[in-house]
Amino acid sequence: MAITRDDVLRALQSVTVDAAGTTLPGSGRLSQVVVDPSNRVMFSILVDPSEAERFEPVRRQAEGRVLQMPGVSGVFASLTSERGPGMPAQSDAAPRPVTPPPVAPPRPGAPPNQGPQIAGVRHIVAVASGKGGVGKSTTACNLALALQAQGLKVGLLDADIYGPSVPKLFGLSGKPTVVDNKAMEPMVGYGLKVMSIGFLIEPETAMIWRGPMVQSAITQMLRDVIWGELDVLIVDMPPGTGDAQLTMAQATPLSGAVIVSTPQDLALIDARRGVTMFKKVAVPILGVIENMATFICPNCGHASNIFGHGGARIEAQRLGVPFLGEVPLDMTIRETSDSGRPVVATDPDGPHAKVYRDIAASLWANLTGAPAGRTAPRIVIE
């Protein structure tokens, strides 16, 4: 049977948010409710960061109510925080704006607001780019495998809600197992624990979601997955500097970020924005990677700098951040990625795998030279 948004709102009417008996739909705190074609329900609850602990029981109760509905196959419910009035309620009841209390500016030298840790995960690293089409997902995939080749316990989260690539890169399909209607077991590809929204939707499904739903999905894939003990969780970020990046910086204790760019000026402009964004939210930049750096003709061996060469290295020096290395433009990397056989896993002794292993070694050195589990700042958008 098909589940509708109104069905969900009726179920949530039994969830109250305060002693006065205000219902969740009538509180002004409920985001847009989304029901996908397979009857998975997604919503978030707007809270101030100081209210997160108090509202966690409300979130669980709301999740439980929806899970009890006949036909519901799963629920994505999370707490989210934004500055300003609460989001509109999704019922006929008049919403009451929820304005978080003013936040005092931090004292000089004071640590950023504490972000909750992911149990068992030592480091979380975002692999990001300022624009699409620079090979970020392929880089994140092979970088995670290269870290694993060093003997580390590694996981990979595909946070690109609108264009998930990780299932294709690993040749994985199917849906994760849900344990006790609460947490998901990650999929496993080449020994890596992997999670992606691509495992939860049909391949051709268009994710027509607004910001709060993107935030909710990313938060749940981070925190409602049984990651176990990990030395590093690599997060393949969507391109740009929008909701997903802000959610990761605000809600997650990122140890740092890696920026991927191609050498040409057009890509470097956007890479610069990515570096600036992470610096503004106090996320350390662990390094810049130049992807598609040089093409070596397989017939004559001539080197061609199709997209230029060295631009990312120069930009990293200019910005005062580490340069991790160059990845060539090569058909082998493209072919293995398209076929779901990442080059680091399928040709571990080859020249391309060595490139990724060298980059991973530099990344790990930069990562372990900084404090683990950086606390997350609260983001205020003026």
C-alpha positions in Angstrom: 0.0 0.0 0.0 1.2 3.5 -0.8 2.0 5.8 2.2 1.2 9.5 1.8 2.5 12.6 3.6 -0.8 13.1 5.3 -0.7 9.5 6.7 2.7 10.3 8.2 1.5 13.6 9.7 -1.5 11.9 11.3 0.9 9.4 12.9 3.1 12.2 14.2 0.1 13.9 15.8 0.6 11.6 18.8 4.2 12.8 19.4 4.4 15.9 21.7 7.4 18.2 22.1 6.7 19.9 25.4 4.8 19.7 28.7 1.9 21.7 27.2 1.2 18.8 24.8 2.2 20.6 21.5 2.2 18.1 18.7 5.3 17.7 16.5 3.4 18.7 13.3 1.9 21.8 15.1 5.2 22.9 16.7 6.8 24.5 13.7 9.8 22.2 14.1 8.9 19.6 11.5 10.6 19.7 8.1 8.9 18.7 4.8 7.9 15.1 5.0 9.1 13.1 2.0 7.9 9.6 1.1 9.8 7.8 -1.7 8.4 5.2 -4.1 9.5 2.3 -1.8 7.6 3.8 1.2 10.7 5.1 3.0 9.8 8.2 5.0 12.2 11.1 5.6 11.9 14.1 7.8 13.9 16.2 10.2 13.1 18.1 13.4 14.4 21.7 13.9 16.2 22.3 17.2 18.7 24.6 18.6 22.0 22.8 19.3 21.4 23.3 23.1 18.2 21.3 22.7 19.6 18.3 21.0 19.8 16.1 24.0 16.3 17.0 25.1 14.8 16.3 21.7 16.5 13.0 21.0 13.7 11.1 22.8 11.2 13.0 20.6 13.1 12.0 17.5 13.1 8.4 18.5 9.4 8.5 19.4 8.6 10.0 16.1 10.7 7.5 14.2 9.0 4.7 16.2 5.5 6.0 15.4 6.2 6.1 11.7 7.8 2.6 11.7 4.6 1.2 13.2 2.6 2.4 10.2 1.6 -0.5 7.9 3.6 -0.5 4.7 6.4 1.7 5.9 9.7 0.2 4.8 12.1 2.5 6.7 12.4 5.9 8.3 15.1 8.7 8.0 14.5 11.0 11.0 17.1 13.4 12.4 17.6 16.5 14.4 18.8 19.5 12.4 19.7 23.1 13.4 19.4 26.3 11.5 19.5 29.9 12.5 16.3 31.9 12.5 12.6 30.9 12.5 11.6 27.3 12.5 10.5 25.6 9.3 6.8 25.7 8.4 4.7 23.0 10.0 3.3 20.4 7.6 -0.3 20.3 9.0 -3.3 22.7 9.1 -2.3 23.8 12.6 -0.8 27.2 12.7 3.0 26.9 13.2 4.6 28.6 16.0 8.0 30.1 15.0 10.9 28.7 16.9 13.7 31.2 17.3 16.8 29.8 18.9 18.2 31.8 21.7 21.0 34.2 20.8 24.5 32.7 20.8 27.2 34.5 22.5 30.4 35.0 20.4 33.2 32.6 21.4 35.9 33.9 23.7 39.3 34.3 22.0 41.1 30.9 22.1 37.9 29.1 23.2 37.3 25.7 21.5 34.4 25.4 19.0 31.1 23.9 20.0 31.4 20.2 20.8 30.1 18.0 18.0 29.1 14.4 18.9 31.6 11.7 18.0 30.8 8.7 15.8 31.3 5.7 18.1 34.4 3.7 17.1 35.5 6.1 14.4 38.9 7.6 15.0 39.1 10.1 12.1 36.6 11.4 9.6 38.0 13.0 6.4 35.9 14.8 3.8 37.1 14.5 0.2 35.6 17.5 -1.6 35.8 19.7 -4.7 34.5 23.1 -5.6 32.9 21.8 -8.8 31.8 18.5 -10.4 33.7 16.5 -13.1 37.1 16.6 -11.5 37.1 12.9 -10.5 36.5 13.4 -6.8 34.5 10.2 -6.3 37.1 8.0 -8.1 39.8 9.7 -6.0 37.9 9.1 -2.8 37.3 5.5 -3.6 40.9 4.7 -4.5 42.2 6.8 -1.6 40.1 4.8 0.9 41.5 1.5 -0.6 45.0 2.9 -0.5 44.6 3.7 3.2 43.3 0.2 3.8 46.3 -1.2 2.0 48.4 0.4 4.8 46.7 -1.9 7.3 44.2 0.6 8.5 40.5 -0.1 9.1 38.7 2.2 6.6 35.1 3.0 5.7 33.6 5.1 2.9 30.5 7.2 3.0 29.0 8.5 -0.2 27.5 11.9 0.9 26.6 12.9 -2.7 22.8 12.7 -2.3 21.9 14.0 -5.8 24.6 12.0 -7.7 25.8 8.9 -5.7 28.7 7.3 -7.5 30.1 4.9 -5.0 27.8 1.9 -5.8 29.0 2.0 -9.4 32.6 2.4 -8.5 32.5 -0.6 -6.2 30.2 -2.7 -8.4 27.8 -3.0 -5.4 24.0 -3.4 -5.5 21.2 -4.4 -3.2 20.0 -2.8 0.0 21.7 -2.7 3.5 20.4 -4.9 6.3 18.5 -3.0 9.0 19.2 -4.2 12.5 16.3 -3.9 15.1 14.6 -1.2 12.9 17.3 1.2 14.0 20.7 1.0 12.4 21.9 -0.2 9.0 24.8 -2.6 8.3 27.1 -1.0 5.7 27.7 -2.8 2.4 31.2 -4.2 1.9 33.3 -3.7 -1.2 36.9 -5.0 -1.5 37.1 -5.1 2.3 35.8 -1.5 2.8 32.6 -0.7 4.7 30.6 1.4 2.3 27.3 3.4 2.6 25.5 5.4 0.0 22.0 6.8 -0.7 22.4 4.8 -3.9 21.8 1.6 -2.0 18.5 3.0 -0.7 16.9 4.2 -4.0 16.4 2.9 -7.5 19.3 3.8 -9.9 17.2 6.2 -12.0 15.4 7.9 -9.1 15.9 11.7 -9.1 16.5 13.0 -5.6 14.4 16.2 -5.7 15.1 17.2 -2.1 15.5 20.5 -0.4 18.3 21.3 2.0 16.8 20.0 5.3 16.2 16.6 3.7 19.7 16.4 2.4 20.9 17.2 5.9 18.7 14.6 7.4 19.8 11.9 5.0 23.5 12.6 5.5 23.2 12.7 9.3 21.4 9.3 9.3 23.9 7.7 7.0 26.6 8.9 9.3 25.1 8.1 12.7 22.6 5.3 12.0 25.1 2.9 10.4 27.0 0.3 12.3 30.5 1.4 11.2 32.3 -0.6 14.0 35.9 0.3 14.7 37.5 2.4 12.0 40.8 4.3 11.8 39.4 6.5 9.0 36.0 7.2 7.6 36.4 8.8 4.1 33.4 10.9 3.1 32.9 11.5 -0.6 31.3 14.9 -0.6 29.1 16.3 -3.3 30.6 19.2 -5.3 30.2 22.7 -4.2 29.9 24.5 -0.9 26.3 24.1 0.1 24.0 22.2 2.6 25.9 18.9 2.6 29.3 20.6 3.3 27.8 22.7 6.0 26.0 19.8 7.6 29.2 17.8 7.7 31.1 20.6 9.3 28.4 21.5 11.8 27.2 18.0 12.9 30.4 15.9 12.5 33.8 16.1 14.2 35.8 16.2 11.0 39.5 15.6 11.4 40.1 17.5 8.1 39.3 17.8 4.4 41.0 16.9 1.2 40.4 19.1 -1.9 40.5 17.5 -5.4 41.0 19.6 -8.5 42.2 19.4 -12.1 45.1 21.6 -13.1 43.3 24.2 -15.2 42.4 27.7 -13.9 38.6 27.2 -14.2 38.7 24.2 -11.8 41.2 25.9 -9.5 38.9 28.9 -9.0 36.3 26.5 -7.5 38.9 24.5 -5.6 39.9 27.8 -4.0 36.3 28.3 -2.8 36.3 24.8 -1.3 39.5 25.5 0.7 38.1 28.9 1.8 34.8 27.3 2.9 36.4 24.7 5.1 38.8 27.2 6.6 35.8 29.4 7.5 34.2 26.6 9.5 37.5 25.7 11.1 38.1 22.4 9.3 41.8 21.7 8.7 42.8 21.3 5.1 44.9 18.0 5.0 45.9 18.5 1.4 45.2 19.2 -2.2 45.3 16.5 -4.9 45.8 17.3 -8.6 43.7 14.9 -10.7 44.0 14.2 -14.4 47.4 15.9 -14.3 49.2 14.4 -17.3 48.2 12.1 -20.2 50.8 9.6 -21.4 50.0 8.3 -24.9 49.8 4.5 -24.7 51.2 4.2 -28.2 54.1 6.6 -28.4 54.7 7.4 -24.7 54.4 11.2 -25.3 53.2 13.2 -22.3 50.4 15.7 -22.9 49.2 18.2 -20.3 45.6 18.2 -21.6 44.3 20.2 -18.7 47.6 21.9 -17.9 50.0 20.8 -15.2 51.0 21.9 -11.7 48.2 24.3 -11.2 46.9 22.6 -8.0 50.5 22.4 -6.6 51.0 26.1 -7.1 47.5 26.9 -5.7 48.2 24.8 -2.6 51.5 26.7 -2.0 49.7 30.0 -2.5 47.0 29.0 0.0 49.5 27.6 2.5 48.0 24.1 2.5 49.8 20.7 1.9 50.0 19.3 -1.7 49.4 15.5 -1.6 50.3 14.6 -5.1 49.2 14.1 -8.8 47.0 11.5 -10.4 47.5 11.0 -14.1 44.8 11.1 -16.7 44.8 7.5 -17.8 42.3 5.1 -19.5 43.1 2.3 -17.0 41.8 4.4 -14.1 38.7 5.3 -16.1 38.0 1.8 -17.3 38.4 0.1 -13.9 36.2 2.8 -12.3 33.4 2.3 -14.8 33.5 -1.5 -14.4 33.4 -1.4 -10.6 36.9 -2.7 -10.2 38.9 0.2 -8.5 42.5 0.2 -9.7 44.0 0.1 -6.2 42.1 -3.1 -5.4 42.5 -4.9 -8.8 46.1 -3.9 -9.6 47.7 -3.2 -6.3 51.2 -3.4 -7.6 50.6 -1.3 -10.7 51.9 2.3 -11.2 48.5 3.9 -10.7 47.9 2.1 -7.4 51.3 3.3 -6.3 50.3 6.9 -7.0 47.2 6.6 -4.7 49.3 4.7 -2.0 51.8 7.6 -2.0 49.0 10.1 -1.6 47.4 8.1 1.1 50.7 7.8 3.0 51.1 11.6 2.9 47.4 12.1 4.0 47.8 9.7 6.9 51.0 11.5 8.0 49.2 14.9 7.9 46.2 13.4 9.7 48.0 11.8 12.5 50.1 14.9 13.0 46.9 16.8 14.0 44.6 16.1 17.0 42.1 13.4 16.3 38.4 14.1 16.4 38.3 17.8 15.9 35.1 19.2 17.5 32.6 20.7 15.2 31.8 24.4 15.2 28.3 25.8 15.1 27.7 27.5 11.7 26.0 30.8 11.6 25.1 32.1 8.2 24.8 35.8 8.0 
